[in-house]
Amino acid sequence: MLDGSVPLGGVYANLVNVWHSNLEFTLEFAVTLPSRPEMPDAVYVAWMKLPPQVAWDLAQHLSDHVAQYEEEFAAFTPRPPDQEEP
């Protein structure tokens, strides 16, 4: 699958924006920097375009891993209303 011929890397993101068209889903990843008032609220660092079937597979895998996380560590709790994103 991965033979090392393509350099791989990653970026940190703590925010994702999702939207879709009839052909694809787009995930835009960003970093919020609340400790740096001179910076905008979020800086986009990466994006992905996925066909619908791959987006569905991703949603299933995320759901499975969230359940595993909750079994291992703790259940997620909803954010208080004053901390919800607009």
mmCIF file as gemmi writes it, N, C-alpha and C atoms, coordinates in Angstrom:
data_model
loop_
_atom_site.group_PDB
_atom_site.id
_atom_site.type_symbol
_atom_site.label_atom_id
_atom_site.label_alt_id
_atom_site.label_comp_id
_atom_site.label_asym_id
_atom_site.label_entity_id
_atom_site.label_seq_id
_atom_site.pdbx_PDB_ins_code
_atom_site.Cartn_x
_atom_site.Cartn_y
_atom_site.Cartn_z
_atom_site.occupancy
_atom_site.B_iso_or_equiv
_atom_site.pdbx_formal_charge
_atom_site.auth_seq_id
_atom_site.auth_asym_id
_atom_site.pdbx_PDB_model_num
ATOM 1 N N . MET Axp A 1 ? 0.831 -1.187 0 1 0 ? 1 A 1
ATOM 2 C CA . MET Axp A 1 ? 0 0 0 1 0 ? 1 A 1
ATOM 3 C C . MET Axp A 1 ? 0.873 1.246 0 1 0 ? 1 A 1
ATOM 4 N N . LEU Axp A 2 ? 1.579 1.504 1.083 1 0 ? 2 A 1
ATOM 5 C CA . LEU Axp A 2 ? 2.502 2.633 1.128 1 0 ? 2 A 1
ATOM 6 C C . LEU Axp A 2 ? 3.915 2.099 1.044 1 0 ? 2 A 1
ATOM 7 N N . ASP Axp A 3 ? 4.613 2.473 -0.008 1 0 ? 3 A 1
ATOM 8 C CA . ASP Axp A 3 ? 5.951 1.927 -0.207 1 0 ? 3 A 1
ATOM 9 C C . ASP Axp A 3 ? 7.063 2.891 0.185 1 0 ? 3 A 1
ATOM 10 N N . GLY Axp A 4 ? 6.716 4.059 0.711 1 0 ? 4 A 1
ATOM 11 C CA . GLY Axp A 4 ? 7.732 5.019 1.126 1 0 ? 4 A 1
ATOM 12 C C . GLY Axp A 4 ? 8.184 5.945 0.014 1 0 ? 4 A 1
ATOM 13 N N . SER Axp A 5 ? 7.669 5.779 -1.195 1 0 ? 5 A 1
ATOM 14 C CA . SER Axp A 5 ? 8.102 6.623 -2.294 1 0 ? 5 A 1
ATOM 15 C C . SER Axp A 5 ? 7.484 8.019 -2.247 1 0 ? 5 A 1
ATOM 16 N N . VAL Axp A 6 ? 6.397 8.17 -1.493 1 0 ? 6 A 1
ATOM 17 C CA . VAL Axp A 6 ? 5.759 9.468 -1.353 1 0 ? 6 A 1
ATOM 18 C C . VAL Axp A 6 ? 5.968 9.941 0.074 1 0 ? 6 A 1
ATOM 19 N N . PRO Axp A 7 ? 6.562 11.139 0.251 1 0 ? 7 A 1
ATOM 20 C CA . PRO Axp A 7 ? 6.751 11.624 1.632 1 0 ? 7 A 1
ATOM 21 C C . PRO Axp A 7 ? 5.408 11.885 2.293 1 0 ? 7 A 1
ATOM 22 N N . LEU Axp A 8 ? 5.271 11.427 3.523 1 0 ? 8 A 1
ATOM 23 C CA . LEU Axp A 8 ? 4.032 11.614 4.263 1 0 ? 8 A 1
ATOM 24 C C . LEU Axp A 8 ? 4.25 12.62 5.375 1 0 ? 8 A 1
ATOM 25 N N . GLY Axp A 9 ? 3.226 13.344 5.705 1 0 ? 9 A 1
ATOM 26 C CA . GLY Axp A 9 ? 3.314 14.311 6.787 1 0 ? 9 A 1
ATOM 27 C C . GLY Axp A 9 ? 1.944 14.519 7.381 1 0 ? 9 A 1
ATOM 28 N N . GLY Axp A 10 ? 1.878 15.325 8.365 1 0 ? 10 A 1
ATOM 29 C CA . GLY Axp A 10 ? 0.607 15.594 9.009 1 0 ? 10 A 1
ATOM 30 C C . GLY Axp A 10 ? 0.621 16.977 9.607 1 0 ? 10 A 1
ATOM 31 N N . VAL Axp A 11 ? -0.55 17.463 9.926 1 0 ? 11 A 1
ATOM 32 C CA . VAL Axp A 11 ? -0.693 18.755 10.574 1 0 ? 11 A 1
ATOM 33 C C . VAL Axp A 11 ? -1.684 18.598 11.717 1 0 ? 11 A 1
ATOM 34 N N . TYR Axp A 12 ? -1.536 19.42 12.732 1 0 ? 12 A 1
ATOM 35 C CA . TYR Axp A 12 ? -2.46 19.422 13.852 1 0 ? 12 A 1
ATOM 36 C C . TYR Axp A 12 ? -3.674 20.261 13.484 1 0 ? 12 A 1
ATOM 37 N N . ALA Axp A 13 ? -4.855 19.793 13.837 1 0 ? 13 A 1
ATOM 38 C CA . ALA Axp A 13 ? -6.09 20.556 13.663 1 0 ? 13 A 1
ATOM 39 C C . ALA Axp A 13 ? -6.998 20.271 14.847 1 0 ? 13 A 1
ATOM 40 N N . ASN Axp A 14 ? -7.662 21.308 15.359 1 0 ? 14 A 1
ATOM 41 C CA . ASN Axp A 14 ? -8.608 21.108 16.449 1 0 ? 14 A 1
ATOM 42 C C . ASN Axp A 14 ? -10.003 21.615 16.085 1 0 ? 14 A 1
ATOM 43 N N . LEU Axp A 15 ? -10.218 21.784 14.775 1 0 ? 15 A 1
ATOM 44 C CA . LEU Axp A 15 ? -11.508 22.23 14.268 1 0 ? 15 A 1
ATOM 45 C C . LEU Axp A 15 ? -11.675 21.683 12.859 1 0 ? 15 A 1
ATOM 46 N N . VAL Axp A 16 ? -12.876 21.254 12.518 1 0 ? 16 A 1
ATOM 47 C CA . VAL Axp A 16 ? -13.142 20.793 11.148 1 0 ? 16 A 1
ATOM 48 C C . VAL Axp A 16 ? -14.473 21.361 10.686 1 0 ? 16 A 1
ATOM 49 N N . ASN Axp A 17 ? -14.493 21.82 9.453 1 0 ? 17 A 1
ATOM 50 C CA . ASN Axp A 17 ? -15.707 22.305 8.809 1 0 ? 17 A 1
ATOM 51 C C . ASN Axp A 17 ? -16.039 21.318 7.7 1 0 ? 17 A 1
ATOM 52 N N . VAL Axp A 18 ? -17.284 20.869 7.623 1 0 ? 18 A 1
ATOM 53 C CA . VAL Axp A 18 ? -17.684 19.867 6.632 1 0 ? 18 A 1
ATOM 54 C C . VAL Axp A 18 ? -18.781 20.446 5.757 1 0 ? 18 A 1
ATOM 55 N N . TRP Axp A 19 ? -18.659 20.244 4.472 1 0 ? 19 A 1
ATOM 56 C CA . TRP Axp A 19 ? -19.731 20.613 3.55 1 0 ? 19 A 1
ATOM 57 C C . TRP Axp A 19 ? -19.723 19.626 2.395 1 0 ? 19 A 1
ATOM 58 N N . HIS Axp A 20 ? -20.775 19.664 1.574 1 0 ? 20 A 1
ATOM 59 C CA . HIS Axp A 20 ? -20.872 18.682 0.498 1 0 ? 20 A 1
ATOM 60 C C . HIS Axp A 20 ? -21.581 19.25 -0.724 1 0 ? 20 A 1
ATOM 61 N N . SER Axp A 21 ? -21.333 18.598 -1.842 1 0 ? 21 A 1
ATOM 62 C CA . SER Axp A 21 ? -22.064 18.843 -3.084 1 0 ? 21 A 1
ATOM 63 C C . SER Axp A 21 ? -22.672 17.499 -3.489 1 0 ? 21 A 1
ATOM 64 N N . ASN Axp A 22 ? -23.224 17.428 -4.67 1 0 ? 22 A 1
ATOM 65 C CA . ASN Axp A 22 ? -23.787 16.152 -5.106 1 0 ? 22 A 1
ATOM 66 C C . ASN Axp A 22 ? -22.707 15.142 -5.475 1 0 ? 22 A 1
ATOM 67 N N . LEU Axp A 23 ? -21.455 15.575 -5.62 1 0 ? 23 A 1
ATOM 68 C CA . LEU Axp A 23 ? -20.37 14.686 -6.031 1 0 ? 23 A 1
ATOM 69 C C . LEU Axp A 23 ? -19.357 14.362 -4.947 1 0 ? 23 A 1
ATOM 70 N N . GLU Axp A 24 ? -19.219 15.23 -3.933 1 0 ? 24 A 1
ATOM 71 C CA . GLU Axp A 24 ? -18.142 15.018 -2.968 1 0 ? 24 A 1
ATOM 72 C C . GLU Axp A 24 ? -18.436 15.706 -1.638 1 0 ? 24 A 1
ATOM 73 N N . PHE Axp A 25 ? -17.721 15.24 -0.621 1 0 ? 25 A 1
ATOM 74 C CA . PHE Axp A 25 ? -17.718 15.871 0.691 1 0 ? 25 A 1
ATOM 75 C C . PHE Axp A 25 ? -16.381 16.575 0.848 1 0 ? 25 A 1
ATOM 76 N N . THR Axp A 26 ? -16.392 17.73 1.478 1 0 ? 26 A 1
ATOM 77 C CA . THR Axp A 26 ? -15.161 18.468 1.737 1 0 ? 26 A 1
ATOM 78 C C . THR Axp A 26 ? -15.006 18.631 3.233 1 0 ? 26 A 1
ATOM 79 N N . LEU Axp A 27 ? -13.819 18.307 3.737 1 0 ? 27 A 1
ATOM 80 C CA . LEU Axp A 27 ? -13.473 18.512 5.135 1 0 ? 27 A 1
ATOM 81 C C . LEU Axp A 27 ? -12.359 19.542 5.155 1 0 ? 27 A 1
ATOM 82 N N . GLU Axp A 28 ? -12.593 20.662 5.811 1 0 ? 28 A 1
ATOM 83 C CA . GLU Axp A 28 ? -11.598 21.717 5.942 1 0 ? 28 A 1
ATOM 84 C C . GLU Axp A 28 ? -11.118 21.714 7.401 1 0 ? 28 A 1
ATOM 85 N N . PHE Axp A 29 ? -9.841 21.472 7.591 1 0 ? 29 A 1
ATOM 86 C CA . PHE Axp A 29 ? -9.27 21.382 8.931 1 0 ? 29 A 1
ATOM 87 C C . PHE Axp A 29 ? -8.605 22.699 9.293 1 0 ? 29 A 1
ATOM 88 N N . ALA Axp A 30 ? -8.772 23.111 10.543 1 0 ? 30 A 1
ATOM 89 C CA . ALA Axp A 30 ? -8.229 24.381 11.002 1 0 ? 30 A 1
ATOM 90 C C . ALA Axp A 30 ? -7.691 24.244 12.417 1 0 ? 30 A 1
ATOM 91 N N . VAL Axp A 31 ? -6.912 25.241 12.805 1 0 ? 31 A 1
ATOM 92 C CA . VAL Axp A 31 ? -6.392 25.342 14.167 1 0 ? 31 A 1
ATOM 93 C C . VAL Axp A 31 ? -6.9 26.641 14.741 1 0 ? 31 A 1
ATOM 94 N N . THR Axp A 32 ? -7.461 26.568 15.933 1 0 ? 32 A 1
ATOM 95 C CA . THR Axp A 32 ? -7.845 27.786 16.638 1 0 ? 32 A 1
ATOM 96 C C . THR Axp A 32 ? -6.701 28.167 17.559 1 0 ? 32 A 1
ATOM 97 N N . LEU Axp A 33 ? -6.476 29.452 17.64 1 0 ? 33 A 1
ATOM 98 C CA . LEU Axp A 33 ? -5.34 29.954 18.423 1 0 ? 33 A 1
ATOM 99 C C . LEU Axp A 33 ? -5.822 31.006 19.421 1 0 ? 33 A 1
ATOM 100 N N . PRO Axp A 34 ? -6.574 30.6 20.441 1 0 ? 34 A 1
ATOM 101 C CA . PRO Axp A 34 ? -7.119 31.587 21.376 1 0 ? 34 A 1
ATOM 102 C C . PRO Axp A 34 ? -6.055 32.321 22.18 1 0 ? 34 A 1
ATOM 103 N N . SER Axp A 35 ? -4.874 31.755 22.302 1 0 ? 35 A 1
ATOM 104 C CA . SER Axp A 35 ? -3.824 32.401 23.097 1 0 ? 35 A 1
ATOM 105 C C . SER Axp A 35 ? -3.086 33.481 22.312 1 0 ? 35 A 1
ATOM 106 N N . ARG Axp A 36 ? -3.41 33.647 21.023 1 0 ? 36 A 1
ATOM 107 C CA . ARG Axp A 36 ? -2.726 34.648 20.2 1 0 ? 36 A 1
ATOM 108 C C . ARG Axp A 36 ? -3.755 35.631 19.654 1 0 ? 36 A 1
ATOM 109 N N . PRO Axp A 37 ? -4.06 36.693 20.414 1 0 ? 37 A 1
ATOM 110 C CA . PRO Axp A 37 ? -5.115 37.619 20.005 1 0 ? 37 A 1
ATOM 111 C C . PRO Axp A 37 ? -4.838 38.319 18.669 1 0 ? 37 A 1
ATOM 112 N N . GLU Axp A 38 ? -3.579 38.398 18.259 1 0 ? 38 A 1
ATOM 113 C CA . GLU Axp A 38 ? -3.263 39.065 16.997 1 0 ? 38 A 1
ATOM 114 C C . GLU Axp A 38 ? -3.585 38.198 15.786 1 0 ? 38 A 1
ATOM 115 N N . MET Axp A 39 ? -3.886 36.912 16.018 1 0 ? 39 A 1
ATOM 116 C CA . MET Axp A 39 ? -4.206 35.988 14.935 1 0 ? 39 A 1
ATOM 117 C C . MET Axp A 39 ? -5.716 35.894 14.757 1 0 ? 39 A 1
ATOM 118 N N . PRO Axp A 40 ? -6.164 35.532 13.562 1 0 ? 40 A 1
ATOM 119 C CA . PRO Axp A 40 ? -7.602 35.298 13.385 1 0 ? 40 A 1
ATOM 120 C C . PRO Axp A 40 ? -8.076 34.137 14.26 1 0 ? 40 A 1
ATOM 121 N N . ASP Axp A 41 ? -9.397 33.981 14.381 1 0 ? 41 A 1
ATOM 122 C CA . ASP Axp A 41 ? -9.96 32.938 15.235 1 0 ? 41 A 1
ATOM 123 C C . ASP Axp A 41 ? -9.496 31.545 14.838 1 0 ? 41 A 1
ATOM 124 N N . ALA Axp A 42 ? -9.349 31.284 13.545 1 0 ? 42 A 1
ATOM 125 C CA . ALA Axp A 42 ? -8.933 29.962 13.086 1 0 ? 42 A 1
ATOM 126 C C . ALA Axp A 42 ? -8.093 30.126 11.824 1 0 ? 42 A 1
ATOM 127 N N . VAL Axp A 43 ? -7.146 29.226 11.672 1 0 ? 43 A 1
ATOM 128 C CA . VAL Axp A 43 ? -6.292 29.207 10.495 1 0 ? 43 A 1
ATOM 129 C C . VAL Axp A 43 ? -6.468 27.849 9.834 1 0 ? 43 A 1
ATOM 130 N N . TYR Axp A 44 ? -6.884 27.829 8.574 1 0 ? 44 A 1
ATOM 131 C CA . TYR Axp A 44 ? -7.041 26.565 7.869 1 0 ? 44 A 1
ATOM 132 C C . TYR Axp A 44 ? -5.679 25.974 7.543 1 0 ? 44 A 1
ATOM 133 N N . VAL Axp A 45 ? -5.517 24.685 7.841 1 0 ? 45 A 1
ATOM 134 C CA . VAL Axp A 45 ? -4.225 24.029 7.648 1 0 ? 45 A 1
ATOM 135 C C . VAL Axp A 45 ? -4.263 22.907 6.622 1 0 ? 45 A 1
ATOM 136 N N . ALA Axp A 46 ? -5.45 22.397 6.299 1 0 ? 46 A 1
ATOM 137 C CA . ALA Axp A 46 ? -5.55 21.306 5.324 1 0 ? 46 A 1
ATOM 138 C C . ALA Axp A 46 ? -7.002 21.118 4.935 1 0 ? 46 A 1
ATOM 139 N N . TRP Axp A 47 ? -7.217 20.47 3.805 1 0 ? 47 A 1
ATOM 140 C CA . TRP Axp A 47 ? -8.566 20.09 3.411 1 0 ? 47 A 1
ATOM 141 C C . TRP Axp A 47 ? -8.513 18.78 2.651 1 0 ? 47 A 1
ATOM 142 N N . MET Axp A 48 ? -9.657 18.1 2.651 1 0 ? 48 A 1
ATOM 143 C CA . MET Axp A 48 ? -9.786 16.816 1.945 1 0 ? 48 A 1
ATOM 144 C C . MET Axp A 48 ? -11.099 16.828 1.181 1 0 ? 48 A 1
ATOM 145 N N . LYS Axp A 49 ? -11.071 16.301 -0.024 1 0 ? 49 A 1
ATOM 146 C CA . LYS Axp A 49 ? -12.289 16.088 -0.801 1 0 ? 49 A 1
ATOM 147 C C . LYS Axp A 49 ? -12.467 14.582 -0.939 1 0 ? 49 A 1
ATOM 148 N N . LEU Axp A 50 ? -13.66 14.096 -0.569 1 0 ? 50 A 1
ATOM 149 C CA . LEU Axp A 50 ? -13.931 12.659 -0.553 1 0 ? 50 A 1
ATOM 150 C C . LEU Axp A 50 ? -15.171 12.345 -1.367 1 0 ? 50 A 1
ATOM 151 N N . PRO Axp A 51 ? -15.145 11.24 -2.125 1 0 ? 51 A 1
ATOM 152 C CA . PRO Axp A 51 ? -16.39 10.806 -2.752 1 0 ? 51 A 1
ATOM 153 C C . PRO Axp A 51 ? -17.363 10.331 -1.668 1 0 ? 51 A 1
ATOM 154 N N . PRO Axp A 52 ? -18.673 10.354 -1.954 1 0 ? 52 A 1
ATOM 155 C CA . PRO Axp A 52 ? -19.66 9.998 -0.925 1 0 ? 52 A 1
ATOM 156 C C . PRO Axp A 52 ? -19.404 8.659 -0.238 1 0 ? 52 A 1
ATOM 157 N N . GLN Axp A 53 ? -19.032 7.619 -0.964 1 0 ? 53 A 1
ATOM 158 C CA . GLN Axp A 53 ? -18.809 6.313 -0.337 1 0 ? 53 A 1
ATOM 159 C C . GLN Axp A 53 ? -17.661 6.37 0.668 1 0 ? 53 A 1
ATOM 160 N N . VAL Axp A 54 ? -16.601 7.083 0.339 1 0 ? 54 A 1
ATOM 161 C CA . VAL Axp A 54 ? -15.471 7.198 1.264 1 0 ? 54 A 1
ATOM 162 C C . VAL Axp A 54 ? -15.88 8.018 2.49 1 0 ? 54 A 1
ATOM 163 N N . ALA Axp A 55 ? -16.694 9.061 2.29 1 0 ? 55 A 1
ATOM 164 C CA . ALA Axp A 55 ? -17.182 9.843 3.431 1 0 ? 55 A 1
ATOM 165 C C . ALA Axp A 55 ? -18.029 8.966 4.35 1 0 ? 55 A 1
ATOM 166 N N . TRP Axp A 56 ? -18.861 8.098 3.761 1 0 ? 56 A 1
ATOM 167 C CA . TRP Axp A 56 ? -19.682 7.187 4.564 1 0 ? 56 A 1
ATOM 168 C C . TRP Axp A 56 ? -18.791 6.228 5.351 1 0 ? 56 A 1
ATOM 169 N N . ASP Axp A 57 ? -17.778 5.662 4.674 1 0 ? 57 A 1
ATOM 170 C CA . ASP Axp A 57 ? -16.844 4.763 5.358 1 0 ? 57 A 1
ATOM 171 C C . ASP Axp A 57 ? -16.135 5.484 6.501 1 0 ? 57 A 1
ATOM 172 N N . LEU Axp A 58 ? -15.706 6.713 6.261 1 0 ? 58 A 1
ATOM 173 C CA . LEU Axp A 58 ? -15.033 7.503 7.303 1 0 ? 58 A 1
ATOM 174 C C . LEU Axp A 58 ? -15.961 7.716 8.495 1 0 ? 58 A 1
ATOM 175 N N . ALA Axp A 59 ? -17.223 8.047 8.237 1 0 ? 59 A 1
ATOM 176 C CA . ALA Axp A 59 ? -18.181 8.253 9.327 1 0 ? 59 A 1
ATOM 177 C C . ALA Axp A 59 ? -18.347 6.981 10.154 1 0 ? 59 A 1
ATOM 178 N N . GLN Axp A 60 ? -18.397 5.831 9.49 1 0 ? 60 A 1
ATOM 179 C CA . GLN Axp A 60 ? -18.53 4.56 10.207 1 0 ? 60 A 1
ATOM 180 C C . GLN Axp A 60 ? -17.299 4.277 11.07 1 0 ? 60 A 1
ATOM 181 N N . HIS Axp A 61 ? -16.113 4.494 10.494 1 0 ? 61 A 1
ATOM 182 C CA . HIS Axp A 61 ? -14.873 4.255 11.241 1 0 ? 61 A 1
ATOM 183 C C . HIS Axp A 61 ? -14.754 5.21 12.43 1 0 ? 61 A 1
ATOM 184 N N . LEU Axp A 62 ? -15.109 6.475 12.229 1 0 ? 62 A 1
ATOM 185 C CA . LEU Axp A 62 ? -15.058 7.431 13.34 1 0 ? 62 A 1
ATOM 186 C C . LEU Axp A 62 ? -16.014 7.02 14.45 1 0 ? 62 A 1
ATOM 187 N N . SER Axp A 63 ? -17.212 6.592 14.072 1 0 ? 63 A 1
ATOM 188 C CA . SER Axp A 63 ? -18.187 6.16 15.06 1 0 ? 63 A 1
ATOM 189 C C . SER Axp A 63 ? -17.659 4.966 15.866 1 0 ? 63 A 1
ATOM 190 N N . ASP Axp A 64 ? -17.06 4.01 15.169 1 0 ? 64 A 1
ATOM 191 C CA . ASP Axp A 64 ? -16.49 2.842 15.852 1 0 ? 64 A 1
ATOM 192 C C . ASP Axp A 64 ? -15.39 3.254 16.823 1 0 ? 64 A 1
ATOM 193 N N . HIS Axp A 65 ? -14.526 4.153 16.388 1 0 ? 65 A 1
ATOM 194 C CA . HIS Axp A 65 ? -13.405 4.553 17.246 1 0 ? 65 A 1
ATOM 195 C C . HIS Axp A 65 ? -13.845 5.437 18.407 1 0 ? 65 A 1
ATOM 196 N N . VAL Axp A 66 ? -14.864 6.255 18.205 1 0 ? 66 A 1
ATOM 197 C CA . VAL Axp A 66 ? -15.404 7.035 19.324 1 0 ? 66 A 1
ATOM 198 C C . VAL Axp A 66 ? -15.957 6.083 20.383 1 0 ? 66 A 1
ATOM 199 N N . ALA Axp A 67 ? -16.664 5.043 19.959 1 0 ? 67 A 1
ATOM 200 C CA . ALA Axp A 67 ? -17.198 4.058 20.91 1 0 ? 67 A 1
ATOM 201 C C . ALA Axp A 67 ? -16.062 3.36 21.652 1 0 ? 67 A 1
ATOM 202 N N . GLN Axp A 68 ? -15.004 2.995 20.948 1 0 ? 68 A 1
ATOM 203 C CA . GLN Axp A 68 ? -13.851 2.356 21.591 1 0 ? 68 A 1
ATOM 204 C C . GLN Axp A 68 ? -13.187 3.312 22.583 1 0 ? 68 A 1
ATOM 205 N N . TYR Axp A 69 ? -13.054 4.589 22.199 1 0 ? 69 A 1
ATOM 206 C CA . TYR Axp A 69 ? -12.473 5.599 23.082 1 0 ? 69 A 1
ATOM 207 C C . TYR Axp A 69 ? -13.286 5.712 24.367 1 0 ? 69 A 1
ATOM 208 N N . GLU Axp A 70 ? -14.619 5.785 24.206 1 0 ? 70 A 1
ATOM 209 C CA . GLU Axp A 70 ? -15.48 5.932 25.377 1 0 ? 70 A 1
ATOM 210 C C . GLU Axp A 70 ? -15.398 4.713 26.294 1 0 ? 70 A 1
ATOM 211 N N . GLU Axp A 71 ? -15.255 3.522 25.726 1 0 ? 71 A 1
ATOM 212 C CA . GLU Axp A 71 ? -15.093 2.32 26.55 1 0 ? 71 A 1
ATOM 213 C C . GLU Axp A 71 ? -13.772 2.354 27.308 1 0 ? 71 A 1
ATOM 214 N N . GLU Axp A 72 ? -12.733 2.85 26.668 1 0 ? 72 A 1
ATOM 215 C CA . GLU Axp A 72 ? -11.401 2.834 27.278 1 0 ? 72 A 1
ATOM 216 C C . GLU Axp A 72 ? -11.181 3.972 28.265 1 0 ? 72 A 1
ATOM 217 N N . PHE Axp A 73 ? -11.698 5.17 27.946 1 0 ? 73 A 1
ATOM 218 C CA . PHE Axp A 73 ? -11.394 6.341 28.771 1 0 ? 73 A 1
ATOM 219 C C . PHE Axp A 73 ? -12.634 6.861 29.503 1 0 ? 73 A 1
ATOM 220 N N . ALA Axp A 74 ? -13.535 7.468 28.789 1 0 ? 74 A 1
ATOM 221 C CA . ALA Axp A 74 ? -14.75 8.011 29.403 1 0 ? 74 A 1
ATOM 222 C C . ALA Axp A 74 ? -15.687 8.46 28.298 1 0 ? 74 A 1
ATOM 223 N N . ALA Axp A 75 ? -16.976 8.504 28.636 1 0 ? 75 A 1
ATOM 224 C CA . ALA Axp A 75 ? -17.96 8.966 27.664 1 0 ? 75 A 1
ATOM 225 C C . ALA Axp A 75 ? -17.802 10.463 27.441 1 0 ? 75 A 1
ATOM 226 N N . PHE Axp A 76 ? -18.045 10.871 26.218 1 0 ? 76 A 1
ATOM 227 C CA . PHE Axp A 76 ? -18.044 12.298 25.921 1 0 ? 76 A 1
ATOM 228 C C . PHE Axp A 76 ? -19.279 12.922 26.536 1 0 ? 76 A 1
ATOM 229 N N . THR Axp A 77 ? -19.169 14.161 26.955 1 0 ? 77 A 1
ATOM 230 C CA . THR Axp A 77 ? -20.325 14.891 27.46 1 0 ? 77 A 1
ATOM 231 C C . THR Axp A 77 ? -20.554 16.086 26.543 1 0 ? 77 A 1
ATOM 232 N N . PRO Axp A 78 ? -21.801 16.472 26.36 1 0 ? 78 A 1
ATOM 233 C CA . PRO Axp A 78 ? -22.087 17.625 25.498 1 0 ? 78 A 1
ATOM 234 C C . PRO Axp A 78 ? -21.425 18.883 26.042 1 0 ? 78 A 1
ATOM 235 N N . ARG Axp A 79 ? -21.08 19.789 25.142 1 0 ? 79 A 1
ATOM 236 C CA . ARG Axp A 79 ? -20.526 21.08 25.572 1 0 ? 79 A 1
ATOM 237 C C . ARG Axp A 79 ? -21.625 21.917 26.21 1 0 ? 79 A 1
ATOM 238 N N . PRO Axp A 80 ? -21.259 22.69 27.222 1 0 ? 80 A 1
ATOM 239 C CA . PRO Axp A 80 ? -22.247 23.624 27.781 1 0 ? 80 A 1
ATOM 240 C C . PRO Axp A 80 ? -22.696 24.613 26.7 1 0 ? 80 A 1
ATOM 241 N N . PRO Axp A 81 ? -23.93 25.13 26.781 1 0 ? 81 A 1
ATOM 242 C CA . PRO Axp A 81 ? -24.439 26.03 25.721 1 0 ? 81 A 1
ATOM 243 C C . PRO Axp A 81 ? -23.532 27.214 25.428 1 0 ? 81 A 1
ATOM 244 N N . ASP Axp A 82 ? -22.846 27.753 26.436 1 0 ? 82 A 1
ATOM 245 C CA . ASP Axp A 82 ? -21.992 28.914 26.199 1 0 ? 82 A 1
ATOM 246 C C . ASP Axp A 82 ? -20.688 28.553 25.472 1 0 ? 82 A 1
ATOM 247 N N . GLN Axp A 83 ? -20.402 27.263 25.287 1 0 ? 83 A 1
ATOM 248 C CA . GLN Axp A 83 ? -19.201 26.837 24.592 1 0 ? 83 A 1
ATOM 249 C C . GLN Axp A 83 ? -19.486 26.201 23.245 1 0 ? 83 A 1
ATOM 250 N N . GLU Axp A 84 ? -20.754 26.154 22.849 1 0 ? 84 A 1
ATOM 251 C CA . GLU Axp A 84 ? -21.105 25.563 21.561 1 0 ? 84 A 1
ATOM 252 C C . GLU Axp A 84 ? -20.631 26.47 20.443 1 0 ? 84 A 1
ATOM 253 N N . GLU Axp A 85 ? -20.255 25.848 19.335 1 0 ? 85 A 1
ATOM 254 C CA . GLU Axp A 85 ? -19.835 26.611 18.18 1 0 ? 85 A 1
ATOM 255 C C . GLU Axp A 85 ? -21.071 27.13 17.461 1 0 ? 85 A 1
ATOM 256 N N . PRO Axp A 86 ? -20.962 28.306 16.847 1 0 ? 86 A 1
ATOM 257 C CA . PRO Axp A 86 ? -22.13 28.884 16.153 1 0 ? 86 A 1
ATOM 258 C C . PRO Axp A 86 ? -22.569 28.045 14.975 1 0 ? 86 A 1
